[in-house]
Amino acid sequence: MKTLSALALGLLLCASGPALAQSSGTFTPEITAPAQEAQESDGLEVTVSDDSEWQDLGIAITTFATDADVPTQTTAGTTGQLGHAIAQVVAGDLKNNGLFKPTGPDGLPRPTFGEVSAPNYRLWSGNGADMLVQGYVHAGGDGTLTVGCYLYDVALGQPLEKGGWKVAPSDWRRAGHKCADMVYSRLSGESPFFDSRIAYIAETGSKDHRMKRLAVMDSDGANHRYLTSGQAMALTPRYSPDYSKILYLSYLNGQPSVYAYDLTTNSQKLIFRTTNPTMAPRWSPDGKWVLFSMSQGGRTDIYRITSAGGGTPERLTNGPGINIGGSYSPDGSKIVFESDRSGSQQVYVMNADGTNQKRISFFGGRSATPEWSPRGDLIAFTHIAGNLRVAVMSPAGRNMRYLTDSWQDEAPTWSPNGRIVQFFRTQRGSGEATIWQVDLTGRNERKLPTPVGASDPAWGPIRR
């Protein structure tokens, strides 16, 4: 492990900062566990019982300080300007998830480099802050950036958590997301989710001649990038469990083809191709299998094939009607899917080998596009009763409740921590699709910014 040796940075880290090591071309958090003083304050962890209490936490987020205001190889400018931009990312993450109401960095005092590890608690207490987030940005001689993040309990005058990361200039936003994840996890007790990415289908063109391309972006809508050209239609993407690939369906020359797009090499591998209508490819939690639905002989069933491709697909359903989808439970033991074998679209659950198929949705209307929560406690789905609304229920089909109430909301996908549901909303008349997020209370809803129309979102796991 190679630590930074810059004198000014070393002085700060000796006071209370995290050790930071050289990363090898990728973003690598160096310390996620708190240092000694933070470990001694384990009993200070905030306990919350509902969202209103979380929102009452006055979290002040200041511009990140720097030991030398020098130019960086980023669009943000100097390290001083970058410190402000990173703080804005942290504040935006915490605000947009609906649980906190942070203030800053605009309008707040800017700490000096030395104050990052020794905050003026009296100043912040007098201004009503309960929690304080401060940090620093240091430009290394090798072109990399070192970002530190500190969380303090103002009322108790003690540190709660700290972390540090060494990043390439192009990855500076990830440092902000990592800092927000650290704060969120410490104060809420929930798993992090801000440092994650979203795959989706970018839509352009008229309603009847729409181009659909595979695209990706950060969890807050930044760093948008197209992965396919649009020459062939792309549909229903899903990240692999290890984040290295995106599975999607393409209609190349009219032939349904299941591809795995490799994000490291920017190349793709054919998993399965057929002349039969094919839908909704999905990974198994261990990445060894790919589920998909295929129609042949007047019926539609769910199949699985090895993710390596090749071989003959194994059929898992063998009942009447149309069987579509397939979302594994987190442990890989069960699959939730939709079927109209009862006369209308409903949600069913079966074992991973296709045995023990049983219906779980019995609340009127139709139910489609089920997706198992990564925590295993809920299933999100589209409920169709007049309008299309996103709803959740238990894996046993109980306690159904709506999260949205619009004209056409569908295709839910979960955040990595299972607390936020993402979906796409189609506008009446124009048919324009946009991506939205809503938390499990159903009260905190927001639209994600995308440069063009967007549908079929797929939230990837937390990045490492």
N, C-alpha and C positions, 0 to 999 in steps of 0.2 A: 504494500500500500504506500503510495508516494504522496506525501503531504506538501502543501504549498509552503514556500519559504519566504514570501514577501514580508518585509519587516513590519509594515503597518498592519497588515492582515494578521500576522502572527501575534502582535500585541493584543489585538481584539480577541482572537481566539483563545489566548491564554487566560483572558478574563473570564469568559463563559461561553465561548463559541464552540461550534462543532468542528471536529477534524474533517478535512476534505481531501479526497484522493483523486488521483488522475483517472479520468474515465477513458475508455478505449473507443472513442468515436460514437458512443451512445450516451444518453442521459442516465446517470447513475446516482441515486441518493446515497450519500456516504454515511450519514448518521440519522436514523429514524428514532432510535431510543433517546430519551432525554439524558443530559449530562447529570452529574451528581446532585447539583442543587435542585434540578427538576425532579429527580427520582425521590428526593426527600419530601417533595410536596405532593406525592401521590394522593394523599387524603384531601387535597384541595380540588380534585376534579369536580367540575360542575355537574350536578345531577338535575335533569330537567324532566318534567312530566308531560308537558304539552308544548305546542308550537308557540303559544303566547309568551311563555316563560323564556323560550329561546330568543324571541324577538325583543324581549326586554333587556337583554344583555347589550349594554352600550359598548360596542367594539370600535375603537378608534384605530384606523389604519393610516400610517404616515408614509410619506415618500421615503423610499429606501435610500439610505445615505451612501456615500462613496468616499474612499480615502484619497482619490484623485479624479477630478472631472476631466476625463480624456475621451477622445473619439472611440467609438466601437463599430464593429462591422455589422451593425443592425440598422433597421429603418428608424429606430427610436432616437438615434443620435449619440450623444455623449453618455458616459456612465451616470451622470446626474439626471439626464433626461430619461435614461433607461430605468433608473430607480423609481421615477414617478410612474412610468408606464407599467412596471411590474406591480407596483402597489395598486394601480387601477385594475389590473387583472384579478388580484386577490380580492379587492372590494367588490368587483363585479360578480365573481363566483359566489361569494358569501351572500350577496344581496339577491342574486337571481334564483337561488334555490329556494327562497321563500321563508327560510327559518330564522334569518338574522336581518338586522337593519343596521349595517355598519355605516360609519361616517368616515369621510376622507377618501383619498388623500388630499383632494382639493380643499383649501380653506383651513387646513390644520398646520400647526407648527412643524417645521422640518427639523428632525434631530440631527445633531452633528454625528460624525462617525463614532466618536467616543461614547455618545449617549445611547447608541444602539444596545450596548450591553449593560448600561447603567442608566436606566430611564429616570426622568424626573417624575416620580409618582405623585408628588403634591400637585404639580401642574395638571396632570391628567385627571386626578381625582376631583380637583376644583372645577373641571370642565365636564363632569358627569360621566367619564369613561369608567366602565367596569373592567374591560379588557383592553389591552394595548398590543397591536401588532407592529413591530418595527423590523427593519432588515438592512442589508447592505449589498452593494454591487462592487466587485473588484475586477478590473480588467487585467488578465495575466499577460505576460510577455509572449506567450505562445498563441495569443489570439482568443483563448477561451475566456469565459466569464465565470466568476465564482459568486454565488448568491447565497446569503444567509438569511434566515427568517427566525424571529423570536416572538413568542407569545407570553405576555405578562398578565398576572392578576393584579389590577391596580389597587383594589381595596385592601388586599393582603400584602401588597408590596413585595410580591415574589414571582419568580419565573415559573411558568407551567410547562413549556415545551420549546424546543429549538431544533432546527435542522439546517443542513447546508448541502449545496449541490454545485457541481462543476459542469458547465454546459457549453456547447458550441453556440456561437452567436445566433444561429438560425433557430436554436431551441430556447431562446430566452423566455418565451411565454410559458413554457413548461415549468420553469422555476416558479412563476407566479401560481400556476395550478397546483404544484407540489406544496407550496406554502399554504394555499387555501385548504388543501386536503389535510394538512397537519392541524390547522386551526379547527376545521370542521370536526375532525375525528376526536380531538382532545375535548372539545366543548360539548359535543353531542353524544359521544360514545358510539357513533355509527362508523362503518367502514367508509373510506374515501371514494370519490368518484370523479372529481374535477379533471384529473390528469388522465383522460380517456379520449377516445376518438369515436366519431360517428360515420358510418357508411350510409349512403342514401342514393336515390336515383334522381339525378338532375334532369328536369324536364323543360324543353324549349319547343317553340313552334305552336301551330294552331291546335285546337282541341282534336281535330280529326287527323292531323299529320304531326304527331308529337315525337320529337327526338328524346330518347331516354338513355342517359349516360351514367355509368358508375362514377361516383364521386365520394370524397372523404372530407372531413373537417374536424376541428377540435370540438370539445363538448360545449363550448360557448359560441360556436359558429365561425371562429377564426381559422386561418390557414386552410382555406378551401382549395381543393385540387381535384381535377378530373382525372380519372384513370383510364377510361375508354373513350374512343373517338365518336361514338354515336352511329357508326356505320351499321352496327347490329344492335338491336334493342337489348338493354340490360334490365333485369328485374330482380327483386327480392334478395338483396345482399345480406350476408351474415359473416361477422368476424370469426376466425378460428380461435379456439381457446387460448392459444399462445400468442395471438395478435399478429402472427406473421403473414396470414393470408386472409383473403375475403372470398367467400363462396358466393356465386351468383348464377343466375340463369340468363342465357343469351339465346336469341333466335338468329343464328347465322345462316343466311340463305334459306330461311324458313324452317331450319332444323333446330329443335330445342337442344341446347347444349349446356351442361353444367360445368362451370369452370371454377378453378381455384386461382385467384390472382395473388401472386407472390409480391408482397409489399417491399421486400428487400431487393429483389432483382428486377422489379417492374415487368415481370413476365407472367404468363398464365399457363396453367396446365389443364388439359381436358380431363374431366373425371368421368363423364358419361354423355353420350349423344344418341339420339333416337329420332325416328320420324313420328313418334307418338306424342301427343300433347303432354307436356311435363310442367310441373309446378313446384315452387317453394322448397328448394334444397336447404337443408339444415345440418349443422355439425352435431355430433355427439359430444358430451363434455370432455371425453378423453381425446377427441380429435381423430379417432380411428374409423368412424363411420360417417356416412353422409345419407341423410334421409331425403326422400323426394316423393312426389306424387306423380303417377303416370296413368294415362288413359289408354286402354287397349281392349278390344273385343266388347265395346259398349259399356265398360265399367272403369272406374277410377280407383286405384288402390295406392297405399303407401308402401314404398320399397326402401331398402337400404343397400348400400354398396360400400366397399372399403374406400377410405379417402385417398388411397393410392391409385384408385381407378382400375379399370380392367375387371374382368370376370363378369359373372351374371348377377344382376340385382336379385336380392331376396325379397319376396313379397311378404309383408307383415299383416296386411288386412285382407280378408277374403269374404267380406260380407256384401250385401246388396248396396246399391246406391253409389254415391260419390264420397270418397274418403280422401281428405286433403290435409296437408300440414305436417305436423310433427314437431313438437318442441319437447326436448328431453327435460326431465327433472334434473336438478343439480347433481344428484348422485348417479345419474345415468340409468336408474332402474326402471323408470316409467316414461311414457310418451303421452302427451296430451295432443289431441287432434280434433278436427271437425268432420262430421259425417251427416248426410241427410237420410240415413237408413231408416229413421223413424218417421220420415215424411217431410221434415224441414231441417235446415242446418242446425246442428247442436254440437256441444262439446263432449268428447269422450276421452277416457283414459285407458291405456293398456300397458302391459308389461313391455319391456324393451324388446322382447322376442316376439311380440304380437299376441301373446296370450292374455286372457282375462280382460277382454274389451267390455267396457261398461260406460253408459251415458251418465254424465254428472250435471248437466244443465237442464233445469225443470222450472223455469220461471217465465214462460210465455215468450212470444217473439222468436227470433232466430239468433243464434250465437255462432261466431266465426273467429278466425285468426287467433287462436289461443296461444299464449306465450307464458311459460313457467318462470316465476321469479327466481333470480339467482340465490335467494335465501330459502327457497322451497316452500314458503308459507302461503303464497298467493298465486293465482293464475289470472293474468290480464287477458281480455278478449274484447271483440267488437260485438255489441248487442244491437240487434236490428229490430226495432219496433217503431215503425214510422221513420224517425231519424236514425242515424248510425251514431252510437255513443260508445266511448271506451268505459269499460267496467272491470271490476275485479271480483273474485270469489275465492273461497278456500279450495284446496285440491279435492275436497269431497263434494264441491258444488254448493256450498252453503255461504250465507252472509254476502250475497251479491249486492254491490253498491256501485253507483255511477261515479266516475271521476270527471267526465265532461258532459256538456249538454249543448251541442251544436247541431248543425244540419247533417254533416257527414264527417265524423271522426273515426279513424280505423287503423288497423295494423299496429297495435301497441308493441313496444320493445322496452326493456328494462334498463335502468342505469346499473352499473356494476354492483352497487350496494343494495339494490332492490327497493329504493325509497322513492325514485322518480320514474314516471312512465312517459315515454316519448311516443308520438303518433303523428299521422299526417291528416290534415284537414283540407277538404275540397270545398272550394267556394261555389255556391249555387250560381248557375248561369254560365260563368266563364270556364268552370272546370279547373281553375288554377289550384294547384296543390301546394301547401306549405307545411313545414314541420313545427310541431309544438311540443311543449313539455308540461306536465302537471304532477304535483306531488300527491301522496296518498291521501291527503285531506280533501283533495279536489278543489281547494281554494286558491292555490298558487299556480297559476297558469301563465305561460309565456311563449311567445313565438321566437323561433331561432332565425337569425338573419342568414339568408342564402342569396347568392347573386341571381339565381333563376328559380323557377318552380321546383319543388322538392317533394318527393314521396318515398314510401318504403324505407323508413329509417331503420338502422340497426346499430344499437349501442354496443361498442366493444368493451372488453374487460379493462380493469385499471392497468395502466402501463407500468412497466418495471424499469 
